[in-house]
Amino acid sequence: MNKRVSAIILSAMMAVSGLAYVGNVSAEPVTIVGTISKIQLAPDGKSATAILKDNKSGASVTIDITDNLTLDKFKDKRIVEGDEIRTKFDKQDGKNHSKSFKKTAGC
């Protein structure tokens, strides 16, 4: 009897952990192309927020950026407001976290 109870508990634990894993994996990155309307660097320089106007829908999309490569491009003005950008981001915790952030013409 104890073996059956243990097997049922183990099966239930595996099912629950499998469902938790599937929920995290199912979030696919979203890709948009748009023009930067505003860039705001954090005072410490370790993050930034960019607002893009999506070329397809015309909607404004706010992207949080934390990768050093993109932050360096903001600091030395290789990417500025008015540039057309292709970005990939994940939606997590109600925010859009950048995966890549590049000029469409290359940078």
WOBELRA-V767344 format. One record per pair of residues at least 24 apart in sequence whose ideal C-beta (glycine too) atoms are under 8 Angstrom apart, sorted by the first residue. I is the first residue (numbers start at 1). J is the second residue. Records with the same first field share a line. If there is no record, write none. Layout:
# WOBELRA-V767344
I: J + J
This chain:
# WOBELRA-V767344
27: 90 + 91 + 92
29: 88 + 89 + 90 + 99
30: 88 + 89 + 90 + 91 + 96
31: 86 + 87 + 88
32: 56 + 61 + 86 + 87
33: 84 + 85 + 86 + 87 + 104
34: 61 + 84 + 85 + 87
35: 82 + 83 + 84 + 85
36: 79 + 80 + 81 + 82 + 83 + 85
37: 81
38: 81
39: 74 + 79 + 80 + 81
41: 71 + 74 + 75
45: 71 + 75
46: 71
47: 71
48: 74
50: 85 + 101
52: 85 + 87
55: 84
61: 96
62: 95 + 96
63: 87 + 89 + 96 + 97 + 98 + 101
64: 95 + 96 + 97 + 98
65: 98 + 101
66: 97 + 98
67: 98 + 101
70: 98 + 101
73: 101 + 107
78: 107
79: 103 + 107
